[in-house]
Amino acid sequence: MGYITTEQLPAFHQFAYLHEESGLKKSKKASYTKEQLYEAVCNSFYTFSIYDNHQLIAFGRMISDGIYQALICDVMVAPTYQKKG
């Protein structure tokens, strides 16, 4: 399989679709709009996206103070790609 990885943000519609399909949305305790979640992603210190044939199949991000602390969060993988190592 020829996956493409990038540090660029995915398009809003790709992010929103993967966020819902991956089940991450269900695990959130608070209710945020898709737009609010994407805004949070846009403010991330670092993002990483994986595509298969131009389809976003995985995404993760890191928030950080840029000096000392960092946190990996919002790691999501499309269901058909989960549990494959």
C-alpha positions as a Python dict, from the first residue, in 0.01 Angstrom:
ca = {
    (1, 'M'): (0, 0, 0),
    (2, 'G'): (125, 345, -88),
    (3, 'Y'): (31, 571, 198),
    (4, 'I'): (109, 941, 187),
    (5, 'T'): (203, 1119, 509),
    (6, 'T'): (209, 1493, 562),
    (7, 'E'): (233, 1752, 835),
    (8, 'Q'): (-22, 1971, 657),
    (9, 'L'): (-371, 2005, 795),
    (10, 'P'): (-640, 1804, 621),
    (11, 'A'): (-932, 1986, 463),
    (12, 'F'): (-1218, 2062, 702),
    (13, 'H'): (-1457, 1811, 544),
    (14, 'Q'): (-1197, 1531, 558),
    (15, 'F'): (-1118, 1602, 922),
    (16, 'A'): (-1486, 1620, 1024),
    (17, 'Y'): (-1566, 1294, 845),
    (18, 'L'): (-1274, 1103, 1001),
    (19, 'H'): (-1345, 1248, 1345),
    (20, 'E'): (-1697, 1110, 1335),
    (21, 'E'): (-1622, 782, 1156),
    (22, 'S'): (-1330, 692, 1384),
    (23, 'G'): (-1548, 708, 1693),
    (24, 'L'): (-1346, 986, 1855),
    (25, 'K'): (-1648, 1215, 1855),
    (26, 'K'): (-1841, 970, 2074),
    (27, 'S'): (-1564, 967, 2333),
    (28, 'K'): (-1576, 1344, 2389),
    (29, 'K'): (-1757, 1441, 2708),
    (30, 'A'): (-1834, 1795, 2599),
    (31, 'S'): (-2026, 1898, 2291),
    (32, 'Y'): (-1821, 2090, 2038),
    (33, 'T'): (-1919, 2181, 1685),
    (34, 'K'): (-1717, 2047, 1395),
    (35, 'E'): (-1600, 2401, 1332),
    (36, 'Q'): (-1475, 2442, 1690),
    (37, 'L'): (-1286, 2113, 1673),
    (38, 'Y'): (-1124, 2211, 1345),
    (39, 'E'): (-1027, 2548, 1490),
    (40, 'A'): (-857, 2363, 1777),
    (41, 'V'): (-672, 2149, 1524),
    (42, 'C'): (-562, 2460, 1336),
    (43, 'N'): (-409, 2593, 1659),
    (44, 'S'): (-205, 2276, 1719),
    (45, 'F'): (172, 2282, 1759),
    (46, 'Y'): (210, 1988, 1517),
    (47, 'T'): (-23, 1775, 1306),
    (48, 'F'): (27, 1452, 1114),
    (49, 'S'): (-207, 1311, 851),
    (50, 'I'): (-202, 984, 659),
    (51, 'Y'): (-381, 942, 327),
    (52, 'D'): (-461, 641, 114),
    (53, 'N'): (-549, 740, -241),
    (54, 'H'): (-628, 1100, -131),
    (55, 'Q'): (-860, 976, 147),
    (56, 'L'): (-767, 1082, 499),
    (57, 'I'): (-732, 757, 694),
    (58, 'A'): (-546, 872, 1006),
    (59, 'F'): (-475, 1192, 1192),
    (60, 'G'): (-306, 1301, 1512),
    (61, 'R'): (-192, 1622, 1666),
    (62, 'M'): (32, 1759, 1935),
    (63, 'I'): (-25, 2059, 2156),
    (64, 'S'): (274, 2217, 2325),
    (65, 'D'): (416, 2519, 2498),
    (66, 'G'): (703, 2494, 2250),
    (67, 'I'): (971, 2455, 2513),
    (68, 'Y'): (905, 2193, 2779),
    (69, 'Q'): (566, 2023, 2764),
    (70, 'A'): (384, 1849, 2478),
    (71, 'L'): (78, 1628, 2459),
    (72, 'I'): (-26, 1394, 2180),
    (73, 'C'): (-402, 1407, 2138),
    (74, 'D'): (-689, 1341, 1898),
    (75, 'V'): (-530, 1037, 1737),
    (76, 'M'): (-788, 886, 1504),
    (77, 'V'): (-785, 609, 1247),
    (78, 'A'): (-1059, 513, 1001),
    (79, 'P'): (-1230, 190, 1119),
    (80, 'T'): (-1122, -13, 813),
    (81, 'Y'): (-758, 66, 897),
    (82, 'Q'): (-776, 2, 1271),
    (83, 'K'): (-606, -297, 1438),
    (84, 'K'): (-359, -349, 1155),
    (85, 'G'): (-44, -259, 1343),
}
